[in-house]
Amino acid sequence: MDNLAASDAFAALGHENRLAILRFLVESGPGGADATTLSAELDIAWTTLSHHLDHLKRSGLVRGRKQGRRVIHTAQFDTVQALSSFLMQNCCVRQPATDTQLPQGEPA
């Protein structure tokens, strides 16, 4: 994944509803979910949901497939994984050689 593809994907995830949709679809696994389920579970109006799904599809994070009268939406796991790998690529290469552990979060 290059910087342009990553920035497009991150831009698509820059809205809380789109992030929630993608997370729900990741949780749903390869079976995905239809718009009725997404709308009900995430409390997003259908027209708004449709707009967000289109945005996620354009960025390559979500795919829709016809199943009878319904469209089943699934996360594109390879793209989600590539985005995650892009973030961690070259992790800690600028860290002094004596530090061998990954950085930890701030204490709560």
C-alpha positions in Angstrom: 0.0 0.0 0.0 1.4 3.4 -0.9 0.8 6.8 0.8 -2.0 7.8 -1.6 -4.0 4.6 -1.1 -3.5 4.8 2.7 -4.6 8.4 2.8 -7.7 7.6 0.8 -8.6 4.7 3.2 -7.9 6.9 6.3 -10.0 9.7 4.8 -12.9 7.2 4.4 -12.5 6.2 8.1 -12.5 9.9 9.1 -16.2 9.8 10.0 -17.4 8.0 13.1 -20.3 6.3 11.2 -17.9 4.9 8.5 -15.5 3.7 11.2 -18.4 2.1 13.0 -19.7 0.4 9.8 -16.3 -1.0 9.0 -15.8 -2.3 12.6 -19.2 -3.9 12.5 -18.4 -5.6 9.2 -15.0 -6.8 10.5 -16.8 -8.2 13.5 -19.4 -9.9 11.2 -16.6 -11.8 9.4 -16.8 -13.0 5.8 -20.6 -13.5 6.1 -21.0 -9.7 6.2 -24.3 -7.9 6.8 -27.0 -6.3 4.8 -28.1 -2.7 5.0 -31.1 -3.5 7.1 -29.0 -5.1 9.7 -26.3 -2.3 9.6 -29.0 0.4 9.9 -30.7 -1.3 12.9 -27.6 -2.3 14.7 -25.7 1.0 14.3 -28.8 3.3 14.4 -27.9 5.0 11.1 -30.7 6.1 8.7 -30.8 4.0 5.5 -30.0 7.0 3.2 -27.1 8.1 5.4 -25.9 4.5 5.6 -26.0 4.1 1.8 -23.8 7.3 1.4 -21.3 6.0 3.9 -21.2 2.5 2.3 -20.5 4.0 -1.1 -17.6 6.0 0.4 -16.1 2.9 2.0 -16.5 0.9 -1.2 -14.7 3.6 -3.2 -11.8 3.4 -0.8 -11.6 -0.4 -1.2 -12.4 -1.1 2.5 -15.9 -2.6 1.8 -17.4 -4.7 -0.9 -21.1 -5.5 -1.7 -22.4 -8.6 -3.3 -25.9 -9.4 -4.5 -27.7 -12.2 -2.6 -31.2 -12.5 -3.9 -32.9 -9.2 -3.3 -30.3 -8.1 -0.7 -26.8 -6.7 -1.0 -24.5 -8.2 1.5 -21.6 -5.9 2.6 -18.3 -7.3 3.7 -15.1 -5.8 4.9 -12.2 -6.2 2.5 -10.0 -7.9 5.0 -6.9 -7.8 2.7 -7.2 -4.0 2.4 -7.8 -3.6 6.1 -4.8 -5.7 6.8 -2.7 -3.8 4.3 -3.7 -0.5 6.0 -2.7 -1.9 9.4 0.6 -3.2 8.0 1.2 0.2 6.4 1.0 1.9 9.8 3.4 -0.6 11.4 5.8 -0.7 8.5 9.3 0.2 9.6 8.2 0.4 13.2 10.8 1.7 15.5 13.6 2.0 12.9 14.4 5.5 14.3 14.6 4.2 17.8 18.1 3.9 19.4 19.5 0.4 19.0 19.6 -0.2 22.8 15.8 0.0 23.0 14.4 -3.5 22.1 10.8 -3.2 23.1 7.9 -1.7 21.2 6.7 1.6 22.8 3.9 1.1 25.3 0.9 3.4 25.9 0.9 6.1 28.5 -0.1 4.9 32.0 -3.7 5.5 32.8 
